[in-house]
Amino acid sequence: MVKKIPFDLIKEGQFLKLDIGKMMTVEQMLKMPTLQVLQELRALSITVMTALLSVSVHEEDGSFRGRSQKFYADKIQELLYKGHSIEEISLPITKAVVATGIAGTAAYLATFPEEATEKLENEAEKEEKNG
C-alpha cells in the first residue's frame, strides 16, 4: 500500500503519494537515476523537489492534478516568502520517497519507526551488514 504523506504547506488537506512508477517518471524527467535523485534531494535541489512534487501532490479527495515544475517552484518561493524553511518543505518530500521503499529498509524504519516489526528490523540489520 502506498503511503500518504501529509503536505498541507500549499493547500490544506493535500498529501504526497509516490510509488516506483512515479519515481521512474522523475528519473526520466531529470535524466538521473534514483540514487542521484535522493542525493540531490538531500542537497535541497529545487529542481528535484519540484519534479517530485509534480508527480506526487494529491488533493484531499485523492485526485491528482499533475501540475508543472514551474507551478511548484512558484509555490516554494511563496512559502519561503511566508517564512517557511526549505528544510520544512523538503522533509515531507523526502518522507514520500523513503515511503516507496526505494531507499531501503533501514531508511524506512528511521523515517517511520512506528512501523517497526521484527522482520523489518532483521532486514535493516542485513542491509547494514551488506553495506
C-alpha positions as CSV (number, residue, x, y, z in Angstrom):
1,M,0.0,0.0,0.0
2,V,1.3,3.4,-1.0
3,K,1.7,5.8,2.0
4,K,0.0,9.2,2.0
5,I,2.4,11.8,3.4
6,P,0.6,15.0,4.7
7,F,1.6,18.1,2.7
8,D,-0.5,21.0,4.0
9,L,2.0,23.7,3.1
10,I,0.4,24.7,-0.2
11,K,-3.2,23.8,0.5
12,E,-4.9,22.2,3.5
13,G,-5.6,18.5,3.1
14,Q,-3.1,17.9,0.3
15,F,-0.8,14.9,0.6
16,L,2.1,13.3,-1.3
17,K,1.9,9.8,-2.7
18,L,4.8,8.2,-4.6
19,D,5.4,4.7,-5.9
20,I,8.1,3.1,-8.1
21,G,6.3,4.1,-11.3
22,K,6.3,7.7,-10.3
23,M,10.0,7.5,-9.3
24,M,10.6,6.2,-12.9
25,T,8.9,9.2,-14.2
26,V,11.1,11.5,-12.1
27,E,14.2,9.7,-13.3
28,Q,13.1,10.3,-16.9
29,M,12.2,13.9,-16.3
30,L,15.6,14.7,-14.6
31,K,17.6,12.2,-16.6
32,M,19.2,10.8,-13.5
33,P,18.9,7.6,-11.5
34,T,17.0,7.4,-8.3
35,L,20.2,7.3,-6.1
36,Q,21.2,10.6,-7.6
37,V,17.7,12.0,-7.1
38,L,18.0,11.1,-3.4
39,Q,21.4,12.7,-3.2
40,E,20.1,15.9,-4.9
41,L,17.0,15.9,-2.6
42,R,19.3,15.7,0.4
43,A,21.2,18.7,-1.1
44,L,17.9,20.6,-1.3
45,S,17.8,20.7,-5.1
46,I,14.8,22.8,-6.1
47,T,14.7,21.1,-9.5
48,V,14.4,17.7,-7.8
49,M,11.9,18.9,-5.2
50,T,9.7,20.4,-8.0
51,A,9.9,17.3,-10.1
52,L,8.9,15.1,-7.2
53,L,6.0,17.4,-6.3
54,S,4.8,17.5,-9.9
55,V,4.2,13.7,-9.7
56,S,3.1,13.3,-6.1
57,V,0.8,16.0,-4.8
58,H,-2.8,14.9,-4.4
59,E,-5.8,16.8,-3.3
60,E,-7.7,15.9,-0.1
61,D,-10.2,13.8,-2.1
62,G,-7.3,11.8,-3.7
63,S,-7.4,13.5,-7.1
64,F,-4.2,14.2,-8.9
65,R,-3.8,17.4,-10.9
66,G,-0.2,16.9,-12.2
67,R,0.9,20.5,-12.0
68,S,4.2,21.7,-13.7
69,Q,7.6,22.1,-12.0
70,K,7.2,25.8,-12.6
71,F,4.0,25.9,-10.6
72,Y,5.7,24.2,-7.7
73,A,8.8,26.4,-8.0
74,D,6.4,29.4,-7.6
75,K,4.7,27.8,-4.6
76,I,8.1,27.1,-3.0
77,Q,9.0,30.7,-3.5
78,E,5.8,31.9,-1.9
79,L,6.3,29.5,1.1
80,L,9.8,30.9,1.6
81,Y,8.5,34.5,1.5
82,K,6.0,33.5,4.1
83,G,8.8,32.3,6.4
84,H,8.8,28.6,5.8
85,S,12.3,27.0,5.6
86,I,13.5,24.9,2.7
87,E,14.0,22.0,5.1
88,E,10.4,22.3,6.2
89,I,9.4,21.9,2.5
90,S,11.8,19.1,1.7
91,L,11.1,16.9,4.7
92,P,7.7,15.6,3.6
93,I,9.1,15.1,0.0
94,T,11.9,13.1,1.4
95,K,9.5,11.0,3.5
96,A,7.4,10.3,0.4
97,V,10.5,9.0,-1.4
98,V,11.5,6.9,1.6
99,A,8.0,5.5,1.9
100,T,8.4,3.9,-1.6
101,G,10.9,1.5,0.0
102,I,13.5,2.5,-2.6
103,A,15.9,3.9,0.0
104,G,16.0,0.6,1.8
105,T,14.5,-0.8,5.0
106,A,16.9,0.9,7.4
107,A,16.0,4.4,6.0
108,Y,12.3,3.4,6.0
109,L,12.4,2.4,9.7
110,A,14.4,5.5,10.6
111,T,11.7,7.6,9.0
112,F,8.7,5.5,10.1
113,P,9.8,3.9,13.4
114,E,6.2,3.2,14.4
115,E,6.1,0.6,11.7
116,A,9.0,-1.5,13.0
117,T,8.5,-5.2,13.2
118,E,10.9,-7.9,13.9
119,K,11.0,-8.9,10.2
120,L,11.7,-5.3,9.1
121,E,14.4,-4.8,11.8
122,N,16.1,-8.0,10.6
123,E,16.0,-6.8,7.0
124,A,17.5,-3.4,8.1
125,E,20.2,-5.2,10.0
126,K,21.1,-7.3,6.9
127,E,21.2,-4.2,4.8
128,E,23.7,-2.5,7.2
129,K,25.9,-5.6,7.3
130,N,25.9,-5.8,3.5
131,G,26.7,-2.1,3.2
